[in-house]
């Protein structure tokens, strides 16, 4: 497949840009000629992806972390539809969090990533769409590859994103979680699942999951499948810092879905409203807040596997 790499040179602590000559040489040896572009600021990957697809590239590979994957997925769409539904998303993982790759058991090594790019094997990939309010109070929409969530998870993502991530992905998220949960209180929200009757409740986190992991390895949706046309919906309520510290193993291995403070179900759409300020995150980015509507687009693109 004619391949274009969207490269975040700041990923892997800046090592991607510094080692690009070495990395690109290995890519050339694996797949032959390819196109590429470097991102310089937020949302550059969206533009690069759209331009590449319109230029006839058939596989767009994100070289970076979950944020780069999110922007690349957004670039697969224009005017509310896929530019080329048969085009494939690829990944050379170089990020700090790595929650997208974890759903498939992919490691960080370059050789296995190039093996995926070298083959023509793809599978359908569901994409999430969120309609929400941005930080300026205007309505926006954005696609996501892995998970959209709101509540303390978005507050943690914000805390981590404004930090240096010098501790690495796992420790940065762990420290951000501890700092944020120490002062967080449940928010009252009204949820409507698949167009049913609204239900008001206090929530710590609500996560609509296409993949399985968020927060640098927390297994929030252990049964999620990225091509079943459904979100796995996880609702945590009345969770505090002590729960996270004492029971953290269950959060990371997925056992939490059996706990009384967790609700776990599947859905195609989720609507959420609140009278409080509740932030929203998608694939680790925090573009806005509630109210929101989250819907799934089954098999909207392909994924290189």
ROKOLDREN-822031 format. One record per atom (N, C-alpha, C, O, CB): residue in one letter; y, z, x. Coordinates in steps of 0.02 Angstrom, whole numbers, plus 50000, padded with zeros to 5 digits. Each point is the difference from the previous one (the first is absolute). Glycine has a CB too. Layout:
BEGIN
AYZX...
***
This chain:
BEGIN
X499415000050042X500595000049958X500625000050044X500035003450052X499355002749856X501124990150072X500644999850036X500345006849993X500165002249945X499964985350035X499985016050077X500175007050000X500705001350028X500214997050049X498595005749962X501565001949955X500665002150022X499995007650005X499775003449954X500804986649991X499685012750111X500025007250011X500715002649990X500474997650030X498575001550052X501025005949874X500635003549989X499975006350042X499625004649984X500544990649897X500255005150171X499935005150051X500575005149996X500594998250002X498824993550072X500405014649919X500495005550005X499995002550072X499555003850018X500314999549859X500624994750165X499975001950071X500095007450012X499845002550054X500604986349972X499825014949924X500105007250008X499385004049981X499985006150010X501234992249966X498274998449998X499395003649981X499645002550063X500134997750055X499774995349841X499655011850092X499635003250055X500495002950051X499894999550060X499144992649923X501515011149992X500485003150044X500364995150046X500215001850055X499105008249941X500774983749981X500334994950040X499554996250046X500224995250033X500775011749960X498374995050011X499544996750045X499834992949978X499824995850042X499715015449986X500524987449907X499844993249977X500484994950031X499784994850024X499785009949868X501094996950107X500484995550031X499924999650075X500034994550029X500755008049879X499125003250124X499945000150073X499384996350024X500004997050054X500605013849947X498864989349959X499374996950021X499874993449965X499434997650000X500125013850021X500984985649950X499884994049959X499704994350040X499584996349973X501375007249955X499254995550134X499724994550040X499245000850007X499634995149994X501455003950069X498715007149949X499275001450006X499654999049932X499484996849997X500755011350097X500074994749853X499694999549934X499974992749977X499484997849975X500955013749997X500114984950037X500014993049976X499504995750039X499724995349973X501485006149995X498705000350095X499504996350039X499305001049973X499614995349995X501115005850105X499125005049881X499355001449970X499924996649932X499464997649984X500525013450077X500564988949900X499974996649936X499874992550010X499594997149964X501205011449986X499554988550097X499904992850013X499284998650020X499714995149978X501495003950057X498525005250008X499314998950021X499515000749941X499484996950000X500825007350114X499884999949837X499555001249943X500054994749947X499494997749974X500615014450049X500524985849959X500084995549943X500364993550016X500094995849956X499925014349973X500204989050133X500374993950017X500745000749983X500275005550000X498704987849980X501355001150006X500725000149986X500165004049937X499625000049952X500484988850104X500475014649945X500235003749942X500765000550002X500314999250053X498605007549943X501384994649946X500725001249997X500135007549998X499565003949984X500634985249957X500425012950076X500165007149996X500765000949994X500394995650018X498585007350049X501225002949908X500705001949997X500065007550006X499575003749976X500694986449952X500265012250106X500135007150008X500475002649945X500484996649981X499355002350144X500025007049850X500465003249953X500545003650041X499875002750053X499224998749859X501524998650061X500565003450033X500305005549957X500315004750026X499924984850035X499675010149873X500285005049956X499575000249936X499544996149992X501635002250054X498995006549910X499625000849938X499994993649960X500514996549995X499795015750003X499124986249974X499884994349956X499974993350036X499924994949968X500645011649943X499504993550156X499924993750037X499304997049989X499934993949996X500895010250089X498675000249910X499324997549992X499914996249935X499604995449996X499995014250073X500794992349879X499974996449936X500234992850011X499664995349980X500565015449955X500354988550097X500284993450012X499544995850045X499884994149986X501285010650001X498604998350066X499564996350046X499374997649965X499784994350011X500665012550084X499284997449862X499394998249965X500134994349951X499624995249998X499975016550013X500944988849950X500154994649952X500124993450035X499744994849979X500765013749945X499884991750131X500134993850036X499364997050028X499904993949997X501245010450033X498425000049996X499374997550029X499554996949946X499714994750011X500375014050078X499874994549853X499594997349946X500274993349976X499624995449987X500075016249979X500974987950029X500304993749978X499934994650053X500034994049984X500785012449947X499094995750132X499894995150054X499274998050006X499824996150044X501145008850015X498614997849897X499304997949998X499515004550036X499414998350005X501024990649987X499805016850032X499525004750031X499555002949946X500225001549944X500605001350148X498544998049925X499495002249951X499815007350008X499735003049953X499854985450045X500555014550060X499855007150013X500625003150031X500254997650051X498505000149964X501495007749955X500565003750027X499745006950022X499765003849958X501094990049968X499195007650138X499735006350026X500575004650019X500464998150037X498524996050005X501005012049932X500485005150018X499795003250066X499435002150007X500845000149871X500194998150170X499885003450063X500455006150001X500584999750020X499104989450042X500045016549916X500395006149992X499635005049957X499394999949997X501664993550016X499335010949954X499715005249959X500054998649926X500104994349979X500175013650111X499674997449871X499984999349927X500654997249972X499994996249952X499225013350044X501364992350034X500644997249978X500044992650010X500274996449957X500255014450068X499224986750031X499994992850012X499544996549951X500174994749974X500075007350147X499185001049866X499544997149950X500354999549932X499944994949966X499075009950096X501355000449918X500355000049936X500494994249996X500024996449950X499855016050043X500534986750059X500504994649999X499664993150000X500234995549965X500585012050095X498664991749978X499644993650001X499724998449930X500064994449977X499655007350145X499995003349845X499744998949933X500564997949953X499914995549958X499185013050063X501494994649985X500574998049958X500204992850013X500224996449955X500175015450043X499534986050065X500164993150017X499534994849971X500164994149998X500335010450104X498924997749875X499534995349968X500254997749932X499724995349971X499345010250090X501464997849913X500234998749932X500734997850000X500405002250042X498775006249913X501004987349998X500704998049989X500074998249926X499574996749971X500564999150149X500425006449851X500134998749929X499435002349955X499854996749950X500854993550084X498995015449984X499495003149958X499314996950004X499575001749959X501345001149969X498964992850119X499334997150006X499834998850073X500444999550042X499684995149845X499235004850127X499774998950068X500204993150024X499914995149963X499125012850018X501244991650079X500184993550029X499384995750009X500024994049985X500975011250073X498474997749967X499364996650007X499455005149988X499825003850045X500664987850038X499235008549855X499485005149984X499394999650045X499625004950004X500784994749880X499504994850150X499424999350043X500145002150072X499555000250042X500064990649885X501025010750088X500175002450067X499705006950012X499895003849953X501174989450045X498815008450065X499665006250017X500465004750039X500404997850041X498504996149960X501025012549985X500345005250038X499535002350056X499425001549989X501245002249909X499614996650162X499635002650057X500355006050030X500575001449982X498984987150042X500125015050021X500295006050030X499775000950072X499414999850015X500655005549872X500444995650157X499885002850066X500335006850000X500615000450010X499344988050049X499675017049931X500305006649989X500325002750064X499695000550052X499475001749858X501494999750083X500375002850057X500435005949978X500465001950037X499544986750017X499875014349888X500445005149972X499795007050017X499495001350031X500774990949879X500175012650067X499875007150012X499565003049946X499595004450014X501504996450046X499004997049877X499635003049945X499324996849989X499495003550002X501594999249945X498914990750042X499374996449996X499605001249937X499394999450002X500605001050118X500345001449824X499625001449940X499704993849968X499465000349971X501285009450010X499604984650024X499734993849972X499344998250033X499504998649966X501664997550009X498825003950091X499394998050036X499425004849988X499424998050001X501304996750085X499445011749902X499475005049991X499564998449939X499405001550001X501345007050051X499544988549897X499614998449940X499424995350016X499504999949964X501525001749967X499044994650123X499494995150018X499605002150062X499574996450023X501144994649928X499455014950075X499655002450060X500204996350063X499624999950048X499455003349879X501524993750073X500234996250058X500305004650052X500395004549983X499814985549945X499635008950135X500285003950054X500614996550029X500194994649978X498665010150048X501454998550024X500624997350030X499884994850054X500474996850022X500055014049953X498854988250045X499884995650057X500154992749982X499874997849945X499265010150097X501154988650006X500224993149989X499414995249991X500054995349961X500965007350107X498444998749966X499444995349996X499734999349929X499874994449978X499835008750139X500225002449847X499734999549932X500514996849954X499804996449954X499505013850066X501344990949991X500514996749960X499994992550010X500074996149953X500645014150053X499194987750057X499984992850014X499364996949972X500004994149981X500685007850123X498785001949894X499384997449970X500124998549926X499754995049975X499565011650107X501064997749883X500164998649930X500444993849993X499894995949955X500035016350020X500564987050069X500434994149997X499624993650017X500164994649975X500825012650055X498514993550013X499644994150023X499554997049945X499874994050000X500165010750116X499744999549839X499554997549948X500404997449940X500605001449993X498515006750045X500564988249918X500314997649939X499835004449940X500184998449944X499764990050101X499725017349967X499785004249945X500595003849970X500365003650035X498514997550019X501224998149881X500515003849963X499695002749936X499474997949978X501464994950070X499435012049921X499795002549935X500635001049957X500555000750027X498425005050022X500954994349884X500595001149958X500315006750015X499665004950017X499834988049893X501175007450082X500365006250014X500505001349945X500444995949986X499415002450138X500085007549843X500485002049948X500665002150032X500015002750055X499045000949869X501484995250041X500675002050023X500335004149945X499954998349941X500164991450134X500245015649943X500375004049952X500724997849995X500294997650049X498965012049975X501044991249917X500704998349988X500345006249969X499755002849952X499984984850032X500835014450045X500385005749974X500704997849980X500364996950038X498975010950036X500854994049864X500694999249977X500305007049999X499715004549970X500034985049960X500835011450102X500275006750012X500764999650006X500304994749991X498635008850067X501375002249957X500735000450010X500125001550074X499725004850027X500484999249853X500224991950153X500135001250071X500495005850011X500235003049952X499554984850070X500375013650040X500415005850015X500724999149978X500385004949997X498884997450100X500944991649887X500674998749973X500015000049924X500524998749970X499744994750133X499165007949866X499975000349927X499874993449966X500064999549939X500705010050069X499074985350031X499884993449971X499254998749993X499605002550040X501474993450010X498745000249899X499294998449990X499774995050053X500354995150016X499775007049861X499294999150150X499704995550049X499254999649987X499725003949961X501174999050125X498784992549947X499274999649999X499764998650071X500344996850040X499654999249839X499405006350135X499724999150067X499245000249994X499725003749959X501305001650096X498654990849986X499274999850002X499755005150052X500365001950046X499634985949918X499375014250027X499705004350051X499274998250009X499684997449955X501125011850018X498954992250087X499314998450018X499535005849991X499424999049980X501024992850100X499795014249935X499555005850005X500105004949943X499585000349955X500434998250168X500525005449878X500105005349951X500745000749984X500434999650044X498555006449999X501174995149893X500665002149977X499935007049972X499555001449961X500824986650014X500085016450045X499955007049976X500705002949992X500494997450027X498405004050030X501145004049905X500625003649993X499875007549997X499455002249984X501074988049956X500005013650076X499935007250006X500095002150072X500394997050037X498855003249864X500385004850120X500085002650068X499804994850052X500265000250056X499545011349901X499754983950027X499794994950047X500594995750023X500064998450059X498815001549888X501574998350006X500594996050017X500495004250041X500324997450046X499534995849850X500215013250088X500435004450040X499755000750071X500395000150048X499915006149848X499034994250112X499705000350067X500134993550037X500205000050059X498925007949900X500774986450008X500104993550032X500724999350024X500124997550055X499004997549872X501355007350033X500704999850021X500115004350061X500344997950048X500025000149833X499365008050119X500085004650057X499724996950064X500305000550053X499625009349868X499504986950073X499684997050058X500404993950024X500094999050060X498785005049900X501384992049993X500354993950019X500665001350036X500214996150042X499264998449861X500865011150080X500635001450034X499885003750066X500475000950039X500104999649850X498815001550123X499845003250064X499814994950052X500044994049988X499575016049950X500204992450120X499864995550057X499284997550002X499854995150034X501025011050029X498684997349903X499274998650003X499745000850072X499484997250017X500644995049886X500255011650138X499805000950069X499335003650007X499654999450050X501555000849981X498625003649917X499365003750001X499414995449985X499425002250005X501195008149960X499524983450016X499474995649977X499925000449925X500295004349968X499124997150141X500204994049863X499954999449927X499745006349966X500335002649955X499504985550062X499595014250004X499695005649965X500415006450004X500115003349949X498794991650075X501335006950036X500385006250007X500684999549968X500255004949973X499144997450132X500924991849897X500664999149968X499945001049925X500425003449969X499924988650121X499145005249879X499905000849929X499805007249983X500215002749949X499464985350043X499935015150050X499805006949988X500615004650002X500085004249956X498794993450094X501555001650001X500605004250005X500484998649943X500315004649973X499554995750152X500224993349857X500434998349943X499745002949935X500405002249958X499914987350101X499045010749932X499705002849940X500145007549996X500195002649948X498924988650054X500785012350053X500105007350001X500745001649986X500145004449958X498914996950125X501414995349950X500715001349990X500214998849928X500385003949971X499834993050148X499544997649852X500224998149933X499685004449946X500355002249954X499814986150087X499195012949965X499665004049949X500235007249999X499945003449949X499084989150063X501245009950044X500235006950003X500585001349951X500105005749979X499544994850141X500734994349862X500575000949956X499954995949936X500474999949960X500225002250140X498754994549889X499934995549943X499755003749938X499585004550005X500194986050074X500485007649863X499765002649936X499814994049956X500324994750003X500405015850006X498774990449949X499784994749956X500584997349958X500455003849981X498405001350015X501134988449990X500504996849958X499694998549931X499404998549996X501184996550106X499825005449846X499774998249933X500094992549990X500554997450007X499755014149948X499164985150029X500034992849987X499624998349936X499585003849977X500494993950147X500104996649847X499644997349942X499624993850022X500304995150023X500585009549895X498464995750075X499574994550023X499704996349940X499815003149950X499935003350155X500224987049901X499674995949950X499514995550037X500194995950041X500825004449879X498355000550065X499464996350034X499754994449955X499795001249944X499885009150120X500364983649962X499754994149963X500304999549930X499654998149953X499305002650113X501685001049928X500354999249936X499825005249948X500194999249942X499844989150083X499625017049994X499815005249952X500575004749984X500584998650015X498265000750028X500995006249926X500515004949982X500275003550063X499615001550045X499845000249842X501214999550117X500275003450058X499785007350003X499915003249948X501084989150049X498925010250063X499815007050010X500475003150051X500094997350055X498695000149918X501525008250009X500455003450047X499625005350037X499595003649972X501404994149953X499165002850140X499645004950042X500395001350063X500454996250018X498454999949936X500935009450079X500265001350066X499554996750052X499395000549996X501115010449965X499804985850088X499604996550050X500235001850071X500595000850013X499224989749906X499705010150125X500145000450071X500014993050030X500464998250036X499015013249971X500024984749976X499954993050021X499664996049945X499525002449969X500435000950153X500294990649867X499634995049961X499934993950045X500504997550026X499935006849861X498954993450123X499874994350045X499604994749963X499455001249976X500575006450124X500274986349896X499644994149974X499734996250060X500384997150038X500365002249857X498615000950113X499694997950063X499614993549993X499564999349957X500385012650075X500224983450012X499594994050010X499525001450058X499414998449995X501524994049962X499345010550097X499595002450055X499825007349991X500085002849945X500464989050130X499205011349977X499735006849994X500425005450033X499965005949980X498944988950015X501505003550055X500325005050041X500764999549997X500284994649993X498735005450082X501325005949931X500715000150013X500155006150044X499565004050014X500704990149875X500375006650132X500195005750041X499625000650065X499855005550023X500425000149873X499574988650135X499654999950065X499325003249996X499835004450040X501274995850017X498494997649894X499305001949998X499785004549943X499425001849997X500654997050121X500395003049836X499795003949942X499644995349951X500274994949980X500705013350034X498424993649968X499604995749957X500165001549927X499625003449965X499454996150122X501504997949890X500255001649933X499594996649946X499985002549943X501154998950105X498554993049967X499624996249949X499344997650030X499944994150017X501145002349927X498435008050062X499394998350037X499584994649969X499574997150034X500435014450004X500104986949897X499594994949968X500374993349991X499734995449970X499675013749972X501204990350084X500404994049989X499694993950034X499735000550055X501305006649936X499034987249976X499764993650026X500584995049992X500324999849948X498455002750021X501364993650083X500594995750000X499914993449964X500444995750003X499865009650104X499144993749860X499914993749963X499655001149933X499654995649975X500284998450134X500185012049860X499685001249935X500494999449942X499805001049942X499415006650116X501424990649955X500484999149947X500245006549968X500284999949945X499194989450034X500425016450055X500195006549973X500325004450053X499824999650059X499244999549859X501425005050061X500235005450042X499555006049991X499765001249944X501424994650049X498715008050060X499745006849993X500605004649997X500405000250047X498504997150015X501175006349884X500595004249989X499835007350014X499555002849969X500884989049944X499935011150134X499905007050019X500625004049981X500564998150017X498674998650078X500665008849869X500565004349980X499865007050027X499515003249980X500714989949915X500215009250150X499965006850024X500535004149965X500584997949995X498984998350118X500275009749863X500505004449969X499905007150026X499455002350011X500594990449886X500525010750111X500015007050021X499695001050069X499695005150014X500254998249866X500144991650164X499785000750069X500585003050041X500574998049992X498634992249997X500655014650054X500505002950044X499784999550072X499464997450016X500905010349894X500054994850134X499854999850071X499355003650016X499624997850043X501605001549982X498665006449941X499395003850014X499384995949982X499495000450035X501135010349944X499414985449965X499434995749982X499874994950054X499434998850019X500845002849860X500274995550146X499924994950051X499705002850064X499574996950031X501404997049920X499265012050069X499755003050062X499285002349993X499584998650043X501585005149984X498694999849918X499345002949991X499474994749984X499435000450022X501115010249939X499664984450000X499524995149975X500114993050030X499784995149970X500145011549926X500414993050161X500194993450026X499404995550013X500054993949995X500945011450056X498444997649966X499404995950012X499834995849938X499824994150007X499755014550074X500484994449860X499844996449939X500504994549984X499824995149967X499655015149992X501154990650064X500514994749990X499844994150045X500114994249981X500765014449989X498884992750090X499864994650047X499324996749989X499914994250019X500805011950062X498814997449889X499344996749989X499894997749928X499484997149985X500085010050107X500924994349863X499954997649932X499715004949950X499974998649941X499924990450107X499895016949976X499705004949954X500505002649948X499805002749948X499435000650143X501414995949921X500525002649955X499944997249929X500245003249953X500504998150145X498944992949893X499974997149933X499565004149953X500004998949939X500174989850111X499455016149978X499585004349958X500355006749984X499735004149963X499254990650088X501625006449976X500345006449991X500375000149933X500184994749973X499935006550151X499995004849850X500315000749934X500744997949999X500274998549947X498935010750030X501124990750081X500714998050004X500084992550011X500564997750011X499715013750033X499184984949955X500024992750009X499734996549939X499485002049973X500404999450152X500464993449853X499744995449949X499914993350033X500424997750038X500145008549866X498884990550080X499824993750033X499744995249948X499515001449965X500225004650143X500594988349885X499814994949951X500194993150025X500294999450053X499845009049853X499714986650054X500184993150018X500464997049948X499985002049941X498934996650119X501514996849961X500464996949953X500254993350029X499894998450058X500465012949898X499984984950000X500324993750021X500755000650003X500334996650039X498724997249910X501235010650009X500725001150002X500155007549995X499615003849971X500604984949977X500365013250080X500245006949996X500754999849993X500354996750039X498685007750030X501234999249881X500725000749992X500185007350008X499645004449976X500414985649946X500515011450111X500205006950013X500755000749990X500404995950024X498655005550057X501155004049884X500705001749990X500095007350016X499535003949999X500604987149912X500495010950102X500155007050014X500745001349990X500414995550002X498645005150080X501115005749906X500705002149996X500245002950067X500575002250006X499295000049870X499694997950173X500175002650066X500024994250050X499854994349983X499615016849989X500734990550090X499994994950052X499325000150034X499825004950032X501434996149986X498374993649974X499334999550029X499964993550039X500064994649972X499425012249933X500414993850160X499994994150043X499324996649998X499495003049983X501365002350090X499164988349945X499424995649996X499874996950068X500474997850033X499774999849845X499135002250143X499834996650062X499474994749988X499585000749956X500715009650109X499754984449976X499514994649998X499794998450071X500414997950041X500084997449853X498885005750122X499744998650067X500415003550054X500114997450054X499484991649906X500645017150023X500375004050048X500754998850002X500365003650034X498624996450031X501274995049898X500714998749995X500275003449937X499635000849952X500254988150110X500765013149939X500295003749944X500614996149974X500575001650019X499035009650028X500304983749911X500554995749979X500405002549941X500544997449986X498814993450057X500405014449921X500365002249940X499685005849966X499695004350032X500694984249954X499695011749948X499795005949961X499814998049929X500044994149981X500715013150089X499024997849892X499834998949929X500634999049960X500545002250020X498425004849993X500984989549928X499394997749966X499694994050035X500334996350037X500145008049855X498884994850094X499654994250030X499444997749954X499765003649956X500525000550159X499534989749896X499404997149969X499594996950056X500254995850038X500355002049850X498775004250116X499554997550053X499444996049967X499665002549955X500615007450120X499634984049947X499484995749971X499624996550056X500254999150055X500434999249840X498704999850088X499574996850050X499944992649986X499974997849943X499395012950072X500624985450039X499914992849997X499324998450031X499944999450061X501334998349945X498215001649952X499324999250027X499934993650041X500194994649979X499385011849923X500134994350158X499854994350042X500604995550013X499924993950004X498955006649951X501725002450053X500624996050005X500024995950064X500294994550001X500295014049932X499134994250122X499974996350063X499305000950029X499575003049969X501694998550053X498644995950038X499375000850036X500105004750059X500565000950023X499064987549942X499845014550060X500035004550057X499494997850051X499424998849983X500965010849945X499834989750136X499534998550054X499575006050015X500265005450015X500564986350032X498525007649950X499555005550011X499464998150051X499575004050016X500645000249867
***
